[in-house]
Amino acid sequence: MDFNDTADEAKFRAEVRSWLEANAKPKSAIGFSAENPRYQRNETEALKVAKAWQAKKAAKGYARITWPKEMGGLGGTPMQQVVYNQEESKFDVPSGFFEIGLGMCIPTVTHYASKGVAARFVKPALYGEEIWCQLFSEPSAGSDVAGLRTRAERDGDDWVINGQKIWTSGAHYSDYGILLTRTDPNVQKHSGLTMFYLSMKSPGVEVRPIKQMSGGANFNEVFFTNVRIPDSQRLGNVGEGWKVALTTLMHERLAVGGGQGGTGPDIRELLSLARDTELEDGPAIRNASVRERIAEWYVRGQGLKYTTYRTLTALSKGQVPGPEASIAKVVVAPRMQDLSAFAMDVEDMGGVMTGEESALHGAFQQSYMWAPGLRIAGGTDEILKNIIAERVLGLPGDMRVDKDVPYNKLPTGR
């Protein structure tokens, strides 16, 4: 495939670049910005800055380019969205607060809710006025989403919710969430689920941030105690929540793994560190083992880039990206973790430092501590390897002994 811009794409790229140059600050020469909210301690201030940028993008139509104009988008093509993402990545702009809502939750709501309901939530989410979270994972289910225990019981026109979710990113600052529950324990586990959306300010919803080793608290436990949700907030049919969830998960894995290298410091930053760091035998960049490792990660990065081009190829042909998105996802996080760990080794005793006195204000350290979570978010490495094995390589599927067993008949621990 020819990856050069078409005439229309080149024109759009020029328009986007001109707008970004007038409204944002270019990244530094090394390409990485420590201003990313993930590397900031003051989350409140980071959120304020992110909301202002989101509103500015939305007013121009760039917040969701492929969405129709009546939904606040440009009615553009997937390739135009790719072009915008490529250009925005060169600028020092905030990210990390709205991806879940706009990339996963709102598409699910617009697909399954009425037009009136969708219209109510699209614009506030697009402009950053309302933030959404995804309430799927549970302590007892692990990576098996269908093994969840949070119950939803019908009571007239309402549903009463009791249970717990965990690892919910952004729940502590979210206004709304999509919630997967169990409504029928008497059928096979994938068949007894139902999806809802709800206000995170509903009575009976309690959010408890989980303190991370990085010092941040991006993940949360969420508890539901007799939370009442009207049936009008149900997404999809009763008992078909797994079908709805697959819509969300498809968007999630593409969003989490669709980049070409993750969101942390990368090769250019590692090269800069190696040039500026003195080892016993001189600058680190002259050390043969250091150069070998940098070359290895560069090659992996190129492989990841060209694998990602498969997704771009599908988009350019008007097709839906396939399971190749799982390949990008399963490569990004381990590479990010290993590269950051090596950078900390190069820094020697300075590798334990964070903040203003450390390289890139401690971005390598933050990236290293963030990467394990990325290896879980959107599907663990193991699950994604199974997807690649079965759907890309055509290998036989795993044995699933609980496939046809009613949920309430499954063995549980004491």
C-alpha angles and dihedrals in degrees: 000000000000107000094190114113119264115234091264093047092049090052092048091047091053091050092049093047092050092051093047092049089054096046109029142043118249117240120257122268092270090057099229125108121208085195090082107120090239089068096044125095095201102073094171092059092042090053091050092052092045093052091052092051092045092053091050092051092047093051088056093045094246098112092085110003098182094052115100118262092249087061093050099265132109097250085239133152128268088248090057088054089051091050091051092048091050092051096043090052088068092061133075099245131142124256140162105079107076105033095092094049099043097033100043118004103044094046088053093048094047091048097051108022127075120273090251093054092045092050090052094058107031101074098044090050092046093052093045094248092121127032126205134205134195117239105198115110122082134188094241097043102054110183092343102095091182090059093071122135104197104125130217114191124188117243110173109294091347138071121221114216126204126168145066139275127195140196090029105166115222096358090134092064099028124113098197139015142190112237130202114204141172113249100166121034092177096076135061110298097252092050101054100062130109130187127220139170121223145171112263086219092063115129110265096030113120123183120199116185116224113226111230129210088247090065093250130108107211096141127065147190112231121199126197119202115179091325110178119217122179116236088241087074093061116118112213128344125322109272094018097091092118090061090051091046092054088059089055095043092051090056091043097054092047090050096046096043103027097093125090098237116356128258102284133085112302142182097314091052092047091051090050091050092048091051093050099042121087118213126187091271097042136276113003091234089068093054111105095218092049091050091048093054093047090050091050093054091045090055091048089049091053091049090051091049094054092045088054088053087068087066090047089050091055091047093049089054093049092252130136112252112251135213091302086091086072090060092059092046094051092049102043101063100045090046090049091049095047095045092050092047090053091048089054089051090052089053088056110194088358087067091082093057127095134179132043096336096056131078111283088357091291095308094142090053093048091047091051092052093044096050098074089058090050088055088061102035114094093011129334122264089255095053092047092049088055090051091050092047095049104033103029104030096029095231121158116276124250119269109261108195093179095053098109100024119111111249094241090054095056115110115250135189123262 
